[in-house]
Amino acid sequence: MRGIQPRRNCSPFNRMIKEKYPDAIVCTDVALDPYSDQGHDGVVEDGVILNDVTINQLCKQAVSQARAGADIVAPSDMQDGRVKAIRDALDSEGFTNVSILSYTAKYASAYYGPFRDALDSHPGFGDKKTYQQDPANGREALIEAALDAQEGADMLMVKPGMPYLDIIRRLKDNSDLPIAAYHVSGEYAMLKAAVERGWLDEKDVVLETLTCFKRAGADIILTYYAKQAAQWMKEDGLY
Ligand SMILES: NCc1[nH]cc(CCC(=O)O)c1CC(=O)O
């Protein structure tokens, strides 16, 4: 079994944020890739990601994040059955009020490049296609959504965002749960790069992009542009 490295524990950061901004809602990513020398989201043995062994670790991670003040835990690992296991683990430790934002339709995407560069989490072998979804497959998202809802997810997420607006709409039409869209690192980088070259107007293109997420059905938008967009919207009297 390949090693899980004891680094990048987010708990101290959760605590710091909660102490300084007690009203802030803290949402944390549950997955093993930042801790794995293989860059995979699960425990690896002989080149295989072990689903159930991984879930056990994810439960411990989710409980430790909740203990450190997370209000929402967001499993991004895409292992089967993890939402129910995490729900049970949180409940049994008394964290019944901690919500689960499930990465429900997370695609095996090339758009995660800058995030993996930042975390040094590019897969050490193979790819993530055995657990993340096939970009060519739209219907699987509906199966995943039904399972996650049944397992106790409070919100469902689609990721990446812009190239998957059809999936956001399909989930919105098929689920009563809030739908979140993740505007991921590669999408952000593309916009930034084009803006740097003077090819696009940053404010216009970003606000249009975020509006399109909303039009597609997103109730929640996760974007690296959040702070900037909030400032622009405030300046324009939009909220
Ligand atoms: N569990 C890993 C994780 N959590 C969020 C992202 C990507 C986020 C982004 O690109 O902004 C990834 C990358 C991956 O699956 O390899």
The ligand as a MOL file (V3000), in Angstrom:
LIG
                    3D

  0  0  0     0  0            999 V3000
M  V30 BEGIN CTAB
M  V30 COUNTS 16 16 0 0 0
M  V30 BEGIN ATOM
M  V30 1 N -9.8230 15.7110 -5.0400 0
M  V30 2 C -9.1150 16.4970 -5.8440 0
M  V30 3 C -9.6600 17.7630 -6.3540 0
M  V30 4 N -10.4670 18.6190 -5.6540 0
M  V30 5 C -10.6730 19.7260 -6.4650 0
M  V30 6 C -9.9830 19.5160 -7.6640 0
M  V30 7 C -9.8820 20.4320 -8.8400 0
M  V30 8 C -10.2200 21.8530 -8.6000 0
M  V30 9 C -9.7800 22.8010 -9.6590 0
M  V30 10 O -9.2130 22.4280 -10.7080 0
M  V30 11 O -10.0150 23.9960 -9.4300 0
M  V30 12 C -9.3640 18.2760 -7.6110 0
M  V30 13 C -8.4960 17.7550 -8.6860 0
M  V30 14 C -8.5290 16.3550 -9.1170 0
M  V30 15 O -9.5640 15.6610 -9.0380 0
M  V30 16 O -7.4730 15.8840 -9.5570 0
M  V30 END ATOM
M  V30 BEGIN BOND
M  V30 1 1 1 2
M  V30 2 1 2 3
M  V30 3 1 3 4
M  V30 4 2 3 12
M  V30 5 1 4 5
M  V30 6 2 5 6
M  V30 7 1 6 7
M  V30 8 1 6 12
M  V30 9 1 7 8
M  V30 10 1 8 9
M  V30 11 2 9 10
M  V30 12 1 9 11
M  V30 13 1 12 13
M  V30 14 1 13 14
M  V30 15 2 14 15
M  V30 16 1 14 16
M  V30 END BOND
M  V30 END CTAB
M  END
